[in-house]
Amino acid sequence: MHRHAITALLLAALAACVSTPTTPTLQPGAKYVAMGSSFAAGPGIPSYYEDPPTPCARSTNNYAHQIASRRNLTLIDVSCSGATTAHLTEPRSVERGDAIPPQLDALTSDTRLVTITIGGNDLAYIGRLTTGSCFGLAAETGGSTEACRPVPPLPTEQTYTDLAARMDAIAKQVRLRAPQAHLVFVDYLSVLPEASQCPATPLPTRQADADREIARRLAAITRTTAGANNASVIAASEFSKGHSACSADPWMNGYPRPEAPIAGTLYHPNTAGMTAVADALEKLLWP
């Protein structure tokens, strides 16, 4: 196939993963508030813009910083590693220092763009992947499980229902606090391949399937929340399917092995993954 034809097909696929009810024009200097968990903050991606980077580990190369730099937006990045939906609406206690204010407090009436990536920690999504991989690697190599933490339980139906309600409440708060803002939900980049495993994802097969279902449910809740609140969606879970931790061109770090250590944060996006989300945001907001 001709190179230009391939490019056109890729752009069409990306467009199918982006939904928007309206696309107001964002001028240079417009205030942009980025909220969410580590999949927004970018832990392990050089470099951090805070010293010390803890507890939030916000990278200067996360998708918010990339798009703000490209389009000269005034960014307020309150995303934070480990955040749950509760940390958008309530203060978050930290081991050292003052409590972190609710992320929603960053919004003001002059905010023009809001992005949110949240929900994975409410479902123990990455926690399950991490702890399950510890046990899986030990079983594969005959190693010790002494350092492995217990695998968190699967979310119940009530957990999913509660998450949907909290995400809807967050979207409504954004509308109240920043009525002129374009609200964009960005869901989680794919971690696992669709139906297989690899050395970088040493999970028991049954758990891998269960965790894929968590990812699917989280994406569906995100999509539903956006649709009910006149918000846009960047379906990173869809357009990243060919770039899981097992891909030849991964946008996701896998689980470290003795023979294959990783440079970033395990089961989290790398710079290429963040750039892919920034590209999708740019296509959405400046078509």
TAWO-V380263 format. One record per residue. RES is the residue in one small letter. SS is DSSP state (~ for helix, > for strand, _ for the rest). Layout:
res/ss
RES/SS
RES/SS
This chain:
res/ss
m/_
h/_
r/~
h/~
a/~
i/~
t/~
a/~
l/~
l/~
l/~
a/~
a/~
l/~
a/~
a/~
c/_
v/>
s/>
t/_
p/_
t/_
t/_
p/_
t/_
l/_
q/_
p/_
g/_
a/_
k/>
y/>
v/>
a/>
m/>
g/>
s/_
s/~
f/~
a/~
a/~
g/_
p/_
g/_
i/_
p/_
s/_
y/>
y/_
e/_
d/_
p/_
p/_
t/_
p/_
c/_
a/_
r/_
s/>
t/_
n/_
n/_
y/~
a/~
h/~
q/~
i/~
a/~
s/~
r/~
r/~
n/_
l/_
t/>
l/>
i/>
d/>
v/_
s/_
c/_
s/_
g/_
a/_
t/_
t/_
a/~
h/~
l/~
t/~
e/_
p/_
r/>
s/_
v/_
e/_
r/_
g/_
d/_
a/_
i/>
p/_
p/_
q/~
l/~
d/~
a/~
l/_
t/_
s/_
d/_
t/>
r/>
l/>
v/>
t/>
i/>
t/>
i/_
g/_
g/_
n/~
d/~
l/~
a/_
y/~
i/~
g/~
r/~
l/~
t/~
t/~
g/~
s/~
c/~
f/~
g/~
l/~
a/~
a/~
e/~
t/~
g/_
g/_
s/_
t/_
e/_
a/_
c/_
r/_
p/_
v/_
p/_
p/_
l/_
p/_
t/_
e/~
q/~
t/~
y/~
t/~
d/~
l/~
a/~
a/~
r/~
m/~
d/~
a/~
i/~
a/~
k/~
q/~
v/~
r/~
l/~
r/~
a/_
p/_
q/_
a/_
h/>
l/>
v/>
f/>
v/>
d/_
y/_
l/_
s/_
v/_
l/_
p/_
e/_
a/_
s/_
q/_
c/_
p/_
a/_
t/_
p/_
l/_
p/_
t/~
r/~
q/~
a/~
d/~
a/~
d/~
r/~
e/~
i/~
a/~
r/~
r/~
l/~
a/~
a/~
i/~
t/~
r/~
t/~
t/~
a/~
g/~
a/~
n/_
n/_
a/_
s/>
v/>
i/>
a/_
a/~
s/~
e/~
f/~
s/_
k/~
g/~
h/~
s/_
a/_
c/_
s/_
a/_
d/_
p/_
w/_
m/>
n/_
g/_
y/_
p/_
r/>
p/_
e/_
a/>
p/_
i/_
a/_
g/_
t/_
l/_
y/_
h/_
p/>
n/_
t/~
a/~
g/~
m/~
t/~
a/~
v/~
a/~
d/~
a/~
l/~
e/~
k/~
l/~
l/~
w/_
p/_
